[in-house]
């Protein structure tokens, strides 16, 4: 036969004919490509001839050569050229959870999933225990202050230590301390010996554990997944945290109603075990760690100054810290008055407060899943996320409808994670490995360390000015911070982009 048969089942001769046609077309394509690139290389005006681009350029006539399945992709043979919807969805799913391909991060993530649920259970149980012991609102405020005060006092020295020692071992020590703290609470309550001063001291102990664990954990994430998957890991961590915030308090309410607060503390104690086991199972040789520089300062104060100096002289890092300082002080402390919103603005009860809190957590969880599918941390996400957070927080201040408040809180949670994940990722990528612990400690100081001051200030403002006015002023403070950060970026654009160039997380296509 002189031509390829059409409309009949493929025979050996037909297949050979088709392969011959494609081979001829591929050969002609190679000649055409060579002529095209040769013609423009001498002129130097063709960006496609740059060495870094040639490997990715696909000319129209190259499709058959580059696609091994091209000979079966002809209409005559009834093949499907485009990927199926199922394949596209599978690819999207794998992108969303791509950081989990790293074994160490899988272990860390699994342990965290269990431990964080227990932590949120203890948060609810601790507040309920204080109410049972004293029925004092002031006592609740003191417990919160004591739990966050160590972060304010110790998080910067903790960052210095995190840069000096093995981060995995330091996290293990903090988890063990937190587990002992939960166990003591469970025993004291179960034996009827618990008193308010016990709760105060153990809240302080938990705060010390968190002060050393949080910056170390933040700095260790990039060692587990590398720079390409950092934004994915940060987003997954945020989703996990907020997912636990949805589940933990609900479970705690049922457990406390059935078995008392001691049962919640006991369960939290047990949830630390998977986390500790997961950390011990890590392969330290797979961590992407760089040692301390030989010329690094030999004393802790010198190392602390080195970290602060880096932030002040690095425009990309300083810009992020400006934004975080404003949103951390004004925005993240509005949760303090959320119970007052439920009670005095919406005229609801504890059930309504639970729904409002769940809406905030749900928004954050959904946003984290979306951010996890992104390949890079963009400057646009940083500023838009911060601005939307302030905008929706202002909407919460104006709302007197329960359902509108739930909607605005959901949107606030979503915007919060966009800002938080982008700022966290951008800052880590712009920071040298040997300084990351100290820089992330400063980051945590601005977010969590401002809670004792911010929460007290927010409560005082709510008492003096009213709940809605207070939240409105917090939203204005956040928007001012975003405006200052954006103005700094505009006036230092070249310096910011130059120092943040290494922070690009775009993976090869």
Secondary structure, 3 states (H helix, E strand, C coil): CCCCCCCCCCCHHHHHHHHHHHHHHHHHHHHHHHHHHHHHHCCCCCHHHCHHHHCCCCCHHHHHHHCCCHHHCCHHHCCCCCCCHHHHHHHHHHHHCHHHHCHHHHHHHHHHHHHHHHHHHHHHHHHHHHHHHHCCHHHHHHHHHHHHHHHHHHHHHHHHHHHHCCHHHHHHHHHHHHHHHHHHHHHHHHCCCCCHHHHHHHHHHHHHHHHHHHHHHHHHHHHHHCCCCHHHHHHHHHHHHHHHHHHHHHHHHHHHHHHCHHHHHHHHHHHHHHHHHHHHCCCHHHCCCCCCCCCCCCCHHHHHHHHHHHHHHCHHHHHHHHHHHHHHHHHCCHHHHHHHHHHHHCCCCHHHHHHHHHHHHHHHHHHHHHHHCCCCCCHHHHHHHHHHHHHHHHHHHHCCCHHHHHHHHHHHHHHHHHHHHHHHHHHHHCCCHHHHHHHHHHHHHHHCCCHHHHHHHHHHHHHHHCHHHHHHHHHHHHHHHHHHHHHHHHHCHHHHHHHCHHHCCCCCC
